[in-house]
Amino acid sequence: MVYLLVRFSPLLEFSESIRSLILIIGATGGLFLGLIAIVNNDIKRVVAYSTLSQLGYMMSAVGASAYALAMFHLMTHAFFKALLFLAAGAVIASTHHEQDMRKYGGLFKDMPIIASTFLIGSLSLMAVPLFSGFYSKDTVIMATATSEIWGAGYAHICLMLGVMVTSIYSVRAFYMTFLGEKRYTGKVEKVDSSITVPLVLLSIPSAIIGLIMAPILGQGNWFGDAIFYTHLAKERMVDINHMLEDPIHMAIHSLSSLPFWLMLVSSLATYFVYRRGAERGIACSINFFRNILIEKFYFDWVVERVLVPSIRAVSSFFSQVTDGKIIDYTLVMGSARVVQVTAKTIKSHVSGYLYHYALLMLGGIGIMCYLVVMV
Amino acid sequence: MLSSCDGVKMYILSSIVWHSFIATLIINFIKNEKHAWYFSIASSFLSVFLACVAYSMYDETAGGLQFVESVDWISFLNAKYFLAVDGISIALILLTSLTTMIICLISRSLIKTNYKQYISVFLMMQTMINGVFCAQDTLLFFLFWEGSLIPMYLCIGIWGSQQRSLAARKFFIYTFLGSTLLLISVLFLGLKAGSFSFSELIALNLDLKTQCFLFIAFLLAFAIKVPMFPVHTWLPDAHTEAPTGGSVLLAALLLKVGGYGFVRFSLPITPDASAFFAMPMIILSLIAIVYVGLIALVQQDMKRLIAYSSVAHMGFVTLGMFGIYLIPGQLSPLAFNGAMIQMISHAFASGAMFLAFGMIYERLHTRQISELGGIASKVPYLSAFFLIFCMANIGVPGTSGFVGELLVIASFLKTNLWISFAAGLTLIISASYTLWMYRNVFMGPVAIEGDVKDVNIFESTVLAVLVACIFLFGVYPKPMGDLLDRSGQQVISQALKFKVGEKA
C-alpha cells in the first residue's frame, strides 16, 4: 500500500488536500493503533499492532511529500519487524504454543539468542540512535515538521507521542516476556539452528542497515525519476538529506532532540513500572481508557453490531416487503388474481339457459333501436 | 476450394438452427435411453463443431451481416426466411452450443424419469435460441422467440421440484405478456414498412411519439426476459423450481435473449426513444445492481440466491447498453462491448454455479443454506470448482466476470462518477453474498451425516471445461473482444443515427 502510494507520487503532488488527508490518517493510525498494542497480552498481536502503527508513520511520510523516506522506513521496518515476528514465533514455538505474555516472564535465561535478537529488533523499532529504525523514523518525524500542508502540526504531535507509545509497548513486551519473575510453568523447548540462524542474520540489517543506507539516501536521487517531487517538496528535503549524509553526526546530534528524550524517558518509566510491579495499579486507574483500547476503539463492535445488522435489516425489508409483498404478491400475483376473480364473476352470467340469452338479446336490440332513433 | 467454402457459407446457419431440431425428432424413436444420451451428445458436439466453423469463417474485420440466407416465406406479408449473423450473434451461438453440450453431457446423471423427452426439450430449445440469434426477419425472430417458451415451460413444469406448476405458469404467462406487445409492434412496423426484415425497419422514419410507444412495448418484452427491475420476480421462482439443466439454460441463454432483443430492436429501430429513455433505463439497471444484490444477501435458498445474483449481474448488460447515449464518442464502444462481454461471462459464472449446485442437490437433496454446511470436507473437488465459479461471479481479476464489469464501470467514470460508484458497489455486495453462501455451505461445522461421494472424473471434466472458459476469457479476452468489436460499433452507429433530427 505504501509502495502504491509512492508510485502515485505524480498524482499526489498535485493534490494538497489528498496529501493532507493521507497525513492525518497516517499520523492518527501511527499513534492510536500503537496505543492498542499497549493493552494487548498476545505477543503476536502486539507485534501486529506495532506494524499498523509503523505503517501510519510511512503514510505520514507520503503525506508530507517525503516519499523516499517512506520507502526508507518501509525497508528498515521490513527487517526489524520480520525479526520481531520470527522471534515472537520462536518464543511461541518453544513454549508449546503459548501466546499470552502474562504467562511468560523471565525467559531470557532459557533463550538468550531469541531474547537478544528480540531486543535488537525492539531497539530498532524504538528508534534508538545508530539503530536502523532511528534513521528512518526520525527523518519521517522531521519531514512532518517541515511540511506546511493542513494538518502537519497535528501529525507532528501524533508522531511524537507515537514515539512514546512505541517505547512503552516495546519495553512492556520485552519485560513481560523475557524479564521479571518466571510465570511460565511448562518445560521450555530448545529451538534448533534453523530458527536461530535466520534470527541472527536478520538482526544484523535490523541494526546497521540504516547506517549504510542513510548516506546513499542523503544524496537525494536514489530513486531517480521513479518518484516525482514538486520543486517545493524537493527544497524541503534538502535539510533532511544533508543530515542523512553524516549518520554518526546525526546520531550524536539527536541526543539533544525531543524524540530521543521522549523515547528514553518513556522506556525507562515503563521499565521501572514493571520492575516495581506497579502496572496493575496503573491499569486500574485508567480502566476507562483501557477498555476503549481493548475494544479497539469499538470499530469491530460498530461493524458487527451496527453496520452488518442494519444492512441485513434493509436487505430483509427489500426481500420480504418490497420484492415479496409489493412487487410479487400484490402487483404480479395480484393481477393474476384479478383475472381469476373477473373470470369467475363473468362465468356466473354464462348460465346456459336460453331465456337468459333471449332477454339479453332483447335488451341489446332495445339499446340499438334507441341509438338509431336518437342519432 | 472457394466454391465449397461458399457452399458451406450458404447453408451453415440453416444447419446450425435445424440440425438439433432434426435430432429432437429422431431421439424420440431411439428405444434405449443410453443410446439416446449418446445421440444427444453427438448432436451437441456437431453443433459445437458447426458453431466453430461459422466462427472461423466469419470475417471479423468486415463485421456486419454475413452468411446471408434469404427465401420467401409468407409472401403476402413479404416476410422472409432470412438468416444472417454478425459478431454478436456468432458469440452467442458459440455460447448456445457450448451450454447445450454441457447440459447434454451432464443430464444422464441428474435426470432419471422420462429421460428421452427431457433431452429432446433441450435440443428443441437449442433450435429456438439459435434461431433467435440468426433471424434477420422480425416475424421469424418472433417465431423462434415464442418457440423458446414452450420447451422451457415443459422443462420446468415436468421435471421441476415441488412448486413446479406455479413457477412454470408464472414464467409462461409473464414472458408471454411481454411477447404479445412485441408481436403487436412488429406487425405495426412490418405493415408500415412493407417488409419485416430488420434492415427495412431500421430505415423506417418514425416520429418520437411512435418511437416512444414502440420502445415501451419492446421494453416490456425484453425487460421481462433480461430480467430488469421491477419485472424480475418470475426468475427466482423459475430458477428455484427448474431442474438443473433448465436452470443452467435459463441463466446462460434465455436471459441473453432479452439482452440480444435490446440490441436488435430497441437501439436501432427506436434510437430517439432509446436516447430519451436512457436515463430511466440506467437508473433501473442500477436499482437491479444494488437493490437486487442486497436482496440476494438475505436469501436462505441457495438457488434463489444465485438467481437474484443473476438479476444483479444482468443489470450491467442493460447499464452498458444504454450507457452509449450518455457516454461521448470514443468511450461508448467500451460500454457496449462491456455489456456484451458481461452477457457471455455471466453465462459462464452463473450457469456454472447452477450446474455445480445441481450436483450438490443430486447428492444432498436440499436447497436450504442452513441445512448444508461444511461439505467441503466431504466433496473437496466439487468445493474447489464451486469456489472458482464463485470467484467468477464476484468478478475477481483473472476471471471472466471481471472484464465486463470493469469495462462498464470504467466507461462511466468520465461521464458520471455516481453511476460508476453505484455500479461499483456490486463488487462489495456480490462478494458479500457469494462468499457468505460459500462459507455457510462449504465451510464451518459439518451438518451432513454419512458419506457423500465427490464428483467423478466425468463430472469434473465437464466442470473443468467451464473453469477453462472462465480463465480463458478472464486472462485473454481479446478473441472475444475482436469478434464483438466491429459488430458492436455498427450497432452503436445505428443506435446513434437519430431519426428526428436534434434530440428533443
Interface residues (C-beta under 8 A of the other chain):
Chain A: I311 R312 V314 S315 S316 F318 S319 T322 D323 I327 D328 L331 V332 A336
Chain B: K170 I173 Y174 P230 T233 W234 Y291 L294 I295 L297 V298 Q299
